[in-house]
């Protein structure tokens, strides 16, 4: 009976020492990992729904009046991505991402934020470029002509009735 009590006591002692050691080791491992992570600035570039390959994207991050600038290039899927040291670009900093394709220049301004869904990085800024020209029917030539003729017709009609 005394032997069983000694075994239970030794298990409790081992558990009471190993649990705090495990928790402390986990804490320090997580802290070390978080400080070694970087900021990722990424995005996509498309033209009429198709990815734009090898597009140069200039990226600027302003961190407390210190500017970090670089250029990234899109891959075959239209994705560009760079990794920046946290010391140069961190949460709350402003990023400007600029790209020119077929004479059209687009700019995307994003703030760096922490994104728990994007594993392996501390902070993230995502920009997207769509170089497609949207067709808006109300601004077309035919619609403008119809509006002009309708206005002239209404003017003539009301003028004959002496309403104007």
N, C-alpha and C positions, 0 to 999 in steps of 0.2 A: 504494500500500500504506500509506503513512504517512497519507494522507487517510482511509482506512477506520479506522485505529487512532484517529485524532483524533475521528472520529464516534462510535466506541464509547466513548471516554473521556468525551466530552461528554454522551452519554446516561447514563452511569453517574453523572457529577457532578450532572446535573439530577435524576436519580432519588434520589440520596443526599441532596439538599437538600429535594426536595418531599415525600418520605415523612415525615420528622420534622415538617415544617410541617403536613402533613395530619393526622398523629396528634395533635399539640398542639392544633390547631383543633377536632378532634373531641372531645377531652377537655374543653376549656373550654366548648364548646357543650353537652355533656351535663351538666356541672356547673352551668351557668347554668340549664338547663332543670329540673334536679332541685330547685334551691332555689326556683324559682318555682311549684312545684306545691303542691297543697292536699290536705286530707283530705276524703274524701267519706263521708258517713253516709247510708245508703240502706236501703230495705227494701220489703216488700210487705204489704198488708193484704187479707185474704179473709174472706168469710162464706159458709159452705157451698159453697166452691169458686169463688164469684164474687167479682171484685174489688170492694172498697169504695171508692167515689169520694168525693173531697173530705173525707176523714177527717183531722182535725187530729192530728198526732203531735208531742208535745213531746219535744225532744231536749236532753239535757244531757251535756256532756263535761267531765270534771274532769282538769285538767292541772296537776299539782304544787300542789294546793290552790287553784287558780284555776278558777272555774266559768264555762263558756260555755254559755248556754242560748238556744234558739230554737224556733220551731214550723215544721213543714213540713206540707204538705197532699198527699194522694194524688191522682194523676191518674185518668183513666178506666180505666186498667189496674191500679189499686190500688198503683202505685209512688210512693214518696216519695223525694226525694233532695235533700240540701243539700251545699254546699261550704263548708268551714270553713278559715280560714287555718291553716297548720301551727303558727304561733305560739300559737294558741288550743287546738289539739287535734292531737296527733301520736301516733306509734307507742307502744303500751303504755298509753295513757290509757284511762280507763274511760268508756264512754258508757251512758246510760240513755235508752231510747226508750219512751214511754208513750202509749197511745191508748185512748179510750173509744168504744164503739159499742153502741147499744141497751142502755145501762146496764151493760155489761160492760167493765171496765178491765183491760187487759193491759200488762205491763211486760216489756221485753227488755233485759238487760244484756249488753253486748258490749265486748271490748277492741279498740282500734284496732290493726290490723296492716298490714303492707305486702303488697300482693297484685299480683304481677307479671302476672296474667291480666287485671286491670282497667286498661287502658291510659289514660294521661294523668293519673293521680293518683299521689301518693306513698304515701298510706295510705288504708285503707278499714275501715269498720265496717258490717256488714249485719245488720239485724234483720227478723224476719218475725212478723206477727200473723195468727192464724187464730181468728176469733170463733165458729166452729162449735162447737156443743155435741155432744160425742161421746156416743153412746148405748152404755152398757155393760150388756149383758143380765144379768149376774150381780147387778146392783144394782136391777133392776126390781121393781115391786110384785108381779107374778105370781110371779116367782122367790122373793121373800120369803115369800109366802103358802105356796107349795109347801114351802119349807124349814121353816116353822113347823109345818104339818100333819104333815110327816114326822117332826119332832122329837117332837111330842106323841104321834103314833102309836107311835114307838119306845119312848117312856117308858111308855105304857100297856102295850105288849106285854111289856116286860121287868119291869114291876111285877107283872103277873099271874103271870109265871113265877118270881116272888120272886128275881129276879136283882139287884134294886135294893133 
